[in-house]
Amino acid sequence: MANYAYTALDARGQEVSDTLEAGSEQEAIAALRQAGYYPTSVVEAGKAAKAAARGKSAAKAPKAKGAGLKKEIKIDIPFLERKTIKPKTLMIFTRQLATLIDSGLPLLRGLTVLGKQEPDPVLRKTIGKLADSVQGGSTFSDGLSQHPKIFNKLYVNMVKAGELGGVMELVLVRLADFQEKAQKLKNKVVSAMFYPIIVLVIAVAIMAFLLVYIVPKFEQIFADMLGGKPLPALTEFVIGASRFFQNQWYYIIGGGVVIVVLYTFAGRTAKGRTIIDALTLRAPLFGSLIKKGSISRFSRTLGTLVTSGVPILQALNITRDTAGNTIIADAIQHVHDSVKEGESIVSPLEKSGIFPPMVVSMIDVGEETGQLPEMLLKVADVYDDEVDNTVAGLTSLLEPIMIVFLAVVVGTIVIALFLPLISIVSGLQGG
């Protein structure tokens, strides 16, 4: 057991400092939270004393000439300054703020505490601006809306609904849960695509090495030993590819650049974006995974918004804007128009051809029973499991496919180089 010096906030938001005995730092934090405190600093007593001593000695030590001047110089370049934060950082901030408010801490006090301990400079600066906005009399949601690159429409409107309903801490917890599950879903999709991309890069690197360094040496050997005799067709093909790769490499790079530029340009136009998104949903192997992920995102976003008290039409608009796929967004727009006319959600979802019959049926039951938000969240949970299963299946399927692909690429080059050698050896044996 060791003594730990801590600084924490009590239920009234007052700062308390003391020491306690615990087996580890984690146990000390758990004990403080169980006692109704929110710890802001927990350090082993001996380490805390050493740190304080170091701080005092540093303060007394004379500064080197010019050191203070260097420290004070800070150049801010607005257009180079980072204006976004990682989703995980935002999720942690949301959950911490929910915990503080749930403990009875006023919003302004909670923002001040989090601003002091936030390691990310962008979020720390933003929290300071939010605290100033709230202190100036603005609502928290109005302050959030001033930072659209960090807090999207979904975040702002859910907080606004929480303010109106007096359930801010509950809404923030839902937001943190939503962000956590959305990030997990994204990570699963990325992990499924990561393996084949890595294998493809390795295959291209090996092929480039063979074509640039190995094949030319074998070409010289064949010229010396065969004396101009014709080579097998496969060998001629590989040697031709090697010459092209060496002498016209700029065509390969230029072609890659053109493809990237065309893709970027097409993605900025409405028609081009629609075509790309449609092809993405129909892509072999990965299309099904992306589609299931999109359905899960739609269901969880809409369900979370409606559960938090956001009006259905406004919730549909926010879900459409955060869909991330124009095909899904168009389907949501049709749902919005249908609901606006007093009709059902189910009919436009069914007509879109994107949502499977099971999803449509579950939403239909939820609408009939008055449990639409709960049913939407159940759909999201079901499709999260579907994504898990699809990722596992893709991983087990892609591994042998990529190994075979790599073997075929490298094997073709190796066989092409050995075919003339076989004829040379046969000639020598015959002679």
Helices and strands as residue ranges (DSSP letters): E 2-9, E 15-22, H 25-34, E 38-44, H 45-60, H 67-72, G 78-80, H 87-102, H 107-117, H 121-135, H 140-145, H 153-165, H 168-209, I 210-214, H 215-226, H 233-247, H 249-267, H 270-281, H 286-307, H 312-321, H 326-340, H 346-352, H 357-369, H 372-430
